[in-house]
Amino acid sequence: MRGNNDMDADWATPIADHLRFDIDGWQILLVHDIADVPALVDDRVKLVVTGHSHKPLIDWRGDTLYLNPGSAGRRRFKLPVTLAILEMNSDAIEPSLVQLVD
């Protein structure tokens, strides 16, 4: 996803600012900044993955999962270094966060 630090970079022009796709019947929305979600989401979306804040988040809002995997790169803003794992099938999404560095 193209993020706020990529907006003026020529190399980032072809990179999408959001993606929407389906896996196992789950409609998924990927977007850099959670502030952009309201303009893009509808009742069909069941998983929203964001970044921007680098703050890990698993938040069920009704039957929609909002997930921020955090950041697996260098530590930023004193936040943990994390990634997310999603186990999905046609019936369920099970998210988990993995802390990579103590």
SEBA-522460 format. One record per residue (C-alpha): residue in three letters; x, y, z. Coordinates in pm, whole numbers, always signed. Example, Ala and Ser with C-alpha at 12.3 -4.5 7.8 and 13.67 -1.06 7.14 Angstrom:
BEGIN
{rec 'ALA'; {+1230; -450; +780}}
{rec 'SER'; {+1367; -106; +714}}
# end
This chain:
BEGIN
{rec 'MET'; {+0; +0; +0}}
{rec 'ARG'; {+108; +351; -72}}
{rec 'GLY'; {+149; +540; +254}}
{rec 'ASN'; {+180; +900; +361}}
{rec 'ASN'; {+559; +900; +310}}
{rec 'ASP'; {+518; +773; -49}}
{rec 'MET'; {+271; +1027; -187}}
{rec 'ASP'; {+524; +1247; -367}}
{rec 'ALA'; {+759; +969; -479}}
{rec 'ASP'; {+754; +893; -852}}
{rec 'TRP'; {+827; +524; -789}}
{rec 'ALA'; {+512; +498; -574}}
{rec 'THR'; {+271; +632; -837}}
{rec 'PRO'; {+162; +284; -959}}
{rec 'ILE'; {+109; +155; -604}}
{rec 'ALA'; {-256; +148; -495}}
{rec 'ASP'; {-376; +364; -206}}
{rec 'HIS'; {-622; +89; -116}}
{rec 'LEU'; {-713; -261; -228}}
{rec 'ARG'; {-1036; -455; -196}}
{rec 'PHE'; {-1054; -828; -260}}
{rec 'ASP'; {-1213; -1153; -145}}
{rec 'ILE'; {-1056; -1456; +28}}
{rec 'ASP'; {-1271; -1757; +123}}
{rec 'GLY'; {-1583; -1543; +95}}
{rec 'TRP'; {-1446; -1268; +320}}
{rec 'GLN'; {-1444; -919; +166}}
{rec 'ILE'; {-1115; -752; +268}}
{rec 'LEU'; {-1015; -386; +254}}
{rec 'LEU'; {-648; -284; +278}}
{rec 'VAL'; {-583; +85; +333}}
{rec 'HIS'; {-289; +271; +483}}
{rec 'ASP'; {-470; +514; +714}}
{rec 'ILE'; {-775; +417; +919}}
{rec 'ALA'; {-906; +773; +868}}
{rec 'ASP'; {-970; +680; +502}}
{rec 'VAL'; {-1183; +374; +588}}
{rec 'PRO'; {-1529; +538; +624}}
{rec 'ALA'; {-1524; +651; +259}}
{rec 'LEU'; {-1428; +301; +139}}
{rec 'VAL'; {-1604; +51; +366}}
{rec 'ASP'; {-1954; -94; +335}}
{rec 'ASP'; {-2148; -381; +495}}
{rec 'ARG'; {-1981; -641; +271}}
{rec 'VAL'; {-1634; -572; +415}}
{rec 'LYS'; {-1556; -810; +702}}
{rec 'LEU'; {-1183; -741; +743}}
{rec 'VAL'; {-1016; -399; +738}}
{rec 'VAL'; {-635; -395; +750}}
{rec 'THR'; {-466; -61; +814}}
{rec 'GLY'; {-117; +63; +898}}
{rec 'HIS'; {-12; +428; +933}}
{rec 'SER'; {-5; +449; +1315}}
{rec 'HIS'; {+220; +140; +1351}}
{rec 'LYS'; {+12; +66; +1664}}
{rec 'PRO'; {-92; -302; +1677}}
{rec 'LEU'; {-469; -344; +1692}}
{rec 'ILE'; {-726; -622; +1687}}
{rec 'ASP'; {-1071; -465; +1717}}
{rec 'TRP'; {-1401; -632; +1632}}
{rec 'ARG'; {-1663; -373; +1539}}
{rec 'GLY'; {-1978; -577; +1512}}
{rec 'ASP'; {-1895; -854; +1265}}
{rec 'THR'; {-1607; -661; +1103}}
{rec 'LEU'; {-1248; -709; +1216}}
{rec 'TYR'; {-1023; -403; +1215}}
{rec 'LEU'; {-658; -508; +1219}}
{rec 'ASN'; {-335; -313; +1234}}
{rec 'PRO'; {-40; -554; +1234}}
{rec 'GLY'; {+189; -288; +1379}}
{rec 'SER'; {+537; -262; +1233}}
{rec 'ALA'; {+787; -543; +1178}}
{rec 'GLY'; {+1066; -298; +1092}}
{rec 'ARG'; {+1265; -79; +1324}}
{rec 'ARG'; {+1093; +27; +1646}}
{rec 'ARG'; {+892; +346; +1605}}
{rec 'PHE'; {+737; +575; +1864}}
{rec 'LYS'; {+822; +331; +2148}}
{rec 'LEU'; {+565; +86; +2005}}
{rec 'PRO'; {+624; -289; +2005}}
{rec 'VAL'; {+773; -454; +1695}}
{rec 'THR'; {+494; -682; +1574}}
{rec 'LEU'; {+328; -864; +1289}}
{rec 'ALA'; {-16; -1018; +1255}}
{rec 'ILE'; {-119; -1372; +1167}}
{rec 'LEU'; {-466; -1440; +1029}}
{rec 'GLU'; {-610; -1788; +1025}}
{rec 'MET'; {-907; -1784; +789}}
{rec 'ASN'; {-1157; -2026; +650}}
{rec 'SER'; {-1507; -1982; +511}}
{rec 'ASP'; {-1654; -1973; +865}}
{rec 'ALA'; {-1412; -1769; +1075}}
{rec 'ILE'; {-1123; -1527; +1097}}
{rec 'GLU'; {-884; -1575; +1389}}
{rec 'PRO'; {-634; -1291; +1427}}
{rec 'SER'; {-327; -1286; +1647}}
{rec 'LEU'; {-41; -1044; +1701}}
{rec 'VAL'; {+317; -1167; +1735}}
{rec 'GLN'; {+571; -953; +1918}}
{rec 'LEU'; {+909; -991; +1745}}
{rec 'VAL'; {+1135; -803; +1986}}
{rec 'ASP'; {+1113; -770; +2365}}
# end
